[in-house]
Amino acid sequence: MTARARPRRTARPWAAALLMLATSAGMAASKAKPAEPPPELPAETLVGSTLEGATSERVYVGDVAISHIVDGRLRVFDARAGKLLGMINTGYAGNFALSEKADEVYVATTYLSRGGRGERSDILEVWDTQTLAFKYEVLLPPKRAQTLNYRGLVRPTGNGRFVLVQNATPATSLTVVDLAERKVSTEVPTPGCWGVLPAASHPSRFAMLCGDGKLATVTLDDKGQVADRQVSEKVFDADNDAWFHSAEQIGDRYWFASFKGTLTEVDVSGAVAQVKGARSIVNAAQQKQGWRPGGYQAFAVHPSGRWAVVSMHDKGREGSHKTPAKQLWVVDLESGKRLATAPGQGSASLTFSRSGKRLQALDGMTGALRVWDWNDSGRLKPVATVKAAGEAALQLESHD
């Protein structure tokens, strides 16, 4: 047999055309002039601005930012427009308080020299609320309580001269910072007691809530040293019906809520704190349904002292005291009677504006900030909502 000759393959016309086109394009490109470089961008200049002229209807939201806890935030919002006005860095688990005039913010915080490790520095920082600019700092002993954002862990005294910072090693004490001298005055041991409740009428007196159910009162002299310390009789039973630590203040009066729904008024003006009255806000039928307060700032007292709004949940039990609200209860403080209810919307922290015109809340589930107009009927009119005011926002305070 003889093999058949294979047919000769010929180039396809369209392939040859493409090859010639590519070659021509390459030659043309090689002869083209290089493109002119774009003009250099002008140098950026950093500028500063202030909140001068901005509304005084502001709310401060403390965010511990648990997922990146070394980089906490304090955000400032226009309460009526829901607009972010600015932000202050609060370091590692920083706690804050406003001055009485709301012209300064005090931040007690911690920094590590290498971010997540290294040498520890505890600092009290003073920030200006008009510019949100840093003013100065005071170095603290390295024992500041590194906690979630709660009221009472950093507070100025009634005269505004001293700032008191909570310590935990885990032994409890307070560092007294003299703002006039910009230095630490002393450390006050406070065994078994926690948080600061300054008196408004005394320049440097404050009370503390203690685990044995008593209230300790400390009076400082004009140098920030302890001049007197006294303890009240037992005012609550921590085993049977503990008190929330976060309290609401009007002058020398503080209100506390218990886990089972009793509101108690305390006067801290004297050398010994005194209970002035107590009202249960939960009746027998509501107790059977398990209605209890819950949250972090679980209730707010109107500046008039007439009403409270309480974050309430049903089916309450031991350990449910941080459960966000299913309902908001408006309560008459004189009688303890419930005047109105509103949807809870997951509220875990509440505060009134200092003017009493607004109620503000943080949603413990989503981090939303909600603002309502307040009227004496207890009805809440929605004003603004910020869908995400923080990642782990727990504390809020009002500028006005």
Buried (B, 14 or more C-beta within 10 A) or exposed (E): EEEEEEEEEEEEEEEEEEEEEEEEEEEEEEEEEEEEEEEEEEEEEEEEEEBEEBBBBBBBBBBBBEEEBBBBBBBBBBBBBBEEBBEBBBBBBBBBBBBBEBEBBBBBBBBBEEEEEEEBBBBBBBBBBEBBEEEEBBEBEEBBBBBBBBBBBBBBBBBBBBBBBBBBEEEBBBBBBBBEEEEBBBBBEBEEBBBBBBBBEBBBBBBBBBEEBBBBBBBBEEEBEBBEEBBBEEBBEBEEEBBBBBBBBBBBBBBBBBBBBBBBBBBBBBBBBBBEEBBBBBEEEBBEEBBBBBBBBBBBBBBEBEBBBBBBBEEBEEEBBBBBBBBBBBBBBEEBEBBBEBEBBBBBBBBBBBEBBBBBBBBBEBBBBBBBEBEEEBEBEEBBBBEEBBBBBBBBBBBB
